[in-house]
Amino acid sequence: MGRPPVLPVDKKLGLVVRVMSGELTAAEAAREAGVSEQSVSNWRRQFIEGGRNGLAGDGGRHTEEASRIAELAKENAMLKTTIGELYMELRKYSRSTAVRPPQRREGTRPGRLVN
């Protein structure tokens, strides 16, 4: 038996709200949606966790994701600073040495490779 198609988020939300309000049991909601009772229970758990994270000020992000984003932002700032410093060094060296056109070697003709 194949996996049933994924339900839209709005349909899942409606079922979870009806289960939490007592209008439906998890088993009734599962039959209505054509999914397992465990799926409805998982949706309910995810809904509650999402609400908890939202109230905690994470903006819906898990704390692991938020800490990873903060770590990447810090690394990004450090890399930008390093690139800026290297750019300034490059400009300093390019100004200090006179840029000379390449010297032509004796006995070579244009278009001929020299080893």
C-alpha positions as YAML, in Angstrom:
chain: A
units: angstrom
residues:
- id: 1
  name: MET
  ca: [0.00, 0.00, 0.00]
- id: 2
  name: GLY
  ca: [1.43, 3.38, -1.03]
- id: 3
  name: ARG
  ca: [1.78, 6.41, 1.13]
- id: 4
  name: PRO
  ca: [-1.26, 8.74, 1.05]
- id: 5
  name: PRO
  ca: [-0.75, 12.25, -0.32]
- id: 6
  name: VAL
  ca: [0.41, 14.92, 2.10]
- id: 7
  name: LEU
  ca: [-2.39, 16.98, 3.58]
- id: 8
  name: PRO
  ca: [-2.26, 20.76, 3.28]
- id: 9
  name: VAL
  ca: [-1.16, 22.60, 6.41]
- id: 10
  name: ASP
  ca: [-4.56, 24.30, 6.78]
- id: 11
  name: LYS
  ca: [-6.35, 20.92, 6.87]
- id: 12
  name: LYS
  ca: [-3.90, 19.59, 9.48]
- id: 13
  name: LEU
  ca: [-4.32, 22.74, 11.55]
- id: 14
  name: GLY
  ca: [-8.10, 22.48, 11.42]
- id: 15
  name: LEU
  ca: [-8.01, 18.87, 12.57]
- id: 16
  name: VAL
  ca: [-5.55, 19.59, 15.40]
- id: 17
  name: VAL
  ca: [-7.64, 22.51, 16.66]
- id: 18
  name: ARG
  ca: [-10.78, 20.36, 16.60]
- id: 19
  name: VAL
  ca: [-8.98, 17.58, 18.51]
- id: 20
  name: MET
  ca: [-7.61, 20.00, 21.09]
- id: 21
  name: SER
  ca: [-11.01, 21.62, 21.59]
- id: 22
  name: GLY
  ca: [-12.58, 18.22, 22.22]
- id: 23
  name: GLU
  ca: [-14.78, 18.34, 19.14]
- id: 24
  name: LEU
  ca: [-13.05, 15.23, 17.75]
- id: 25
  name: THR
  ca: [-10.93, 12.46, 19.16]
- id: 26
  name: ALA
  ca: [-7.58, 11.70, 17.57]
- id: 27
  name: ALA
  ca: [-9.04, 8.49, 16.13]
- id: 28
  name: GLU
  ca: [-11.97, 10.36, 14.55]
- id: 29
  name: ALA
  ca: [-9.66, 12.99, 13.10]
- id: 30
  name: ALA
  ca: [-7.39, 10.26, 11.69]
- id: 31
  name: ARG
  ca: [-10.34, 8.54, 9.99]
- id: 32
  name: GLU
  ca: [-11.55, 11.85, 8.55]
- id: 33
  name: ALA
  ca: [-8.11, 12.67, 7.12]
- id: 34
  name: GLY
  ca: [-7.32, 9.12, 6.05]
- id: 35
  name: VAL
  ca: [-4.15, 8.94, 8.13]
- id: 36
  name: SER
  ca: [-3.00, 7.06, 11.21]
- id: 37
  name: GLU
  ca: [-3.90, 8.13, 14.70]
- id: 38
  name: GLN
  ca: [-0.19, 8.53, 15.40]
- id: 39
  name: SER
  ca: [0.05, 11.11, 12.57]
- id: 40
  name: VAL
  ca: [-2.65, 13.20, 14.23]
- id: 41
  name: SER
  ca: [-0.86, 12.89, 17.57]
- id: 42
  name: ASN
  ca: [2.41, 13.99, 15.93]
- id: 43
  name: TRP
  ca: [0.69, 17.02, 14.37]
- id: 44
  name: ARG
  ca: [-0.74, 17.92, 17.77]
- id: 45
  name: ARG
  ca: [2.72, 17.63, 19.41]
- id: 46
  name: GLN
  ca: [4.34, 19.73, 16.65]
- id: 47
  name: PHE
  ca: [1.61, 22.35, 17.00]
- id: 48
  name: ILE
  ca: [2.19, 22.63, 20.76]
- id: 49
  name: GLU
  ca: [6.00, 22.77, 20.36]
- id: 50
  name: GLY
  ca: [5.69, 25.48, 17.72]
- id: 51
  name: GLY
  ca: [3.48, 27.53, 19.99]
- id: 52
  name: ARG
  ca: [5.90, 27.07, 22.89]
- id: 53
  name: ASN
  ca: [8.85, 28.20, 20.75]
- id: 54
  name: GLY
  ca: [6.89, 31.19, 19.50]
- id: 55
  name: LEU
  ca: [6.04, 32.29, 23.02]
- id: 56
  name: ALA
  ca: [9.66, 31.82, 24.09]
- id: 57
  name: GLY
  ca: [10.67, 34.47, 21.55]
- id: 58
  name: ASP
  ca: [12.45, 32.17, 19.12]
- id: 59
  name: GLY
  ca: [10.16, 33.29, 16.33]
- id: 60
  name: GLY
  ca: [9.33, 29.67, 15.63]
- id: 61
  name: ARG
  ca: [12.95, 28.59, 15.29]
- id: 62
  name: HIS
  ca: [14.39, 25.79, 17.33]
- id: 63
  name: THR
  ca: [17.16, 26.84, 19.67]
- id: 64
  name: GLU
  ca: [19.69, 24.70, 17.77]
- id: 65
  name: GLU
  ca: [18.84, 26.49, 14.53]
- id: 66
  name: ALA
  ca: [18.99, 29.89, 16.22]
- id: 67
  name: SER
  ca: [22.41, 29.17, 17.72]
- id: 68
  name: ARG
  ca: [23.70, 27.87, 14.37]
- id: 69
  name: ILE
  ca: [22.47, 31.04, 12.63]
- id: 70
  name: ALA
  ca: [24.18, 33.19, 15.27]
- id: 71
  name: GLU
  ca: [27.39, 31.20, 14.82]
- id: 72
  name: LEU
  ca: [27.27, 31.62, 11.04]
- id: 73
  name: ALA
  ca: [26.61, 35.36, 11.34]
- id: 74
  name: LYS
  ca: [29.65, 35.70, 13.60]
- id: 75
  name: GLU
  ca: [31.80, 33.72, 11.16]
- id: 76
  name: ASN
  ca: [30.50, 35.81, 8.25]
- id: 77
  name: ALA
  ca: [31.46, 39.04, 10.02]
- id: 78
  name: MET
  ca: [34.95, 37.67, 10.75]
- id: 79
  name: LEU
  ca: [35.43, 36.63, 7.11]
- id: 80
  name: LYS
  ca: [34.31, 40.05, 5.85]
- id: 81
  name: THR
  ca: [36.82, 41.71, 8.16]
- id: 82
  name: THR
  ca: [39.59, 39.40, 6.94]
- id: 83
  name: ILE
  ca: [38.74, 40.10, 3.30]
- id: 84
  name: GLY
  ca: [38.81, 43.83, 3.99]
- id: 85
  name: GLU
  ca: [42.21, 43.59, 5.65]
- id: 86
  name: LEU
  ca: [43.63, 41.52, 2.78]
- id: 87
  name: TYR
  ca: [42.25, 44.01, 0.27]
- id: 88
  name: MET
  ca: [43.96, 46.87, 2.08]
- id: 89
  name: GLU
  ca: [47.26, 44.93, 2.14]
- id: 90
  name: LEU
  ca: [46.96, 44.24, -1.58]
- id: 91
  name: ARG
  ca: [46.38, 47.94, -2.31]
- id: 92
  name: LYS
  ca: [49.35, 48.89, -0.14]
- id: 93
  name: TYR
  ca: [51.69, 46.53, -1.98]
- id: 94
  name: SER
  ca: [50.38, 47.42, -5.42]
- id: 95
  name: ARG
  ca: [51.06, 51.10, -4.74]
- id: 96
  name: SER
  ca: [54.54, 50.56, -3.31]
- id: 97
  name: THR
  ca: [55.95, 48.59, -6.22]
- id: 98
  name: ALA
  ca: [56.09, 50.26, -9.57]
- id: 99
  name: VAL
  ca: [54.09, 48.36, -12.10]
- id: 100
  name: ARG
  ca: [56.38, 47.59, -15.01]
- id: 101
  name: PRO
  ca: [55.32, 46.21, -18.35]
- id: 102
  name: PRO
  ca: [56.61, 42.69, -19.02]
- id: 103
  name: GLN
  ca: [60.11, 42.56, -20.49]
- id: 104
  name: ARG
  ca: [60.59, 40.90, -23.87]
- id: 105
  name: ARG
  ca: [63.24, 38.22, -23.90]
- id: 106
  name: GLU
  ca: [66.04, 38.31, -26.43]
- id: 107
  name: GLY
  ca: [65.66, 36.00, -29.38]
- id: 108
  name: THR
  ca: [61.96, 35.31, -29.05]
- id: 109
  name: ARG
  ca: [59.35, 36.12, -31.57]
- id: 110
  name: PRO
  ca: [55.81, 37.10, -30.71]
- id: 111
  name: GLY
  ca: [53.50, 34.09, -30.62]
- id: 112
  name: ARG
  ca: [56.28, 31.61, -29.97]
- id: 113
  name: LEU
  ca: [56.24, 29.63, -26.69]
- id: 114
  name: VAL
  ca: [59.31, 29.84, -24.50]
- id: 115
  name: ASN
  ca: [60.14, 27.03, -22.10]
...
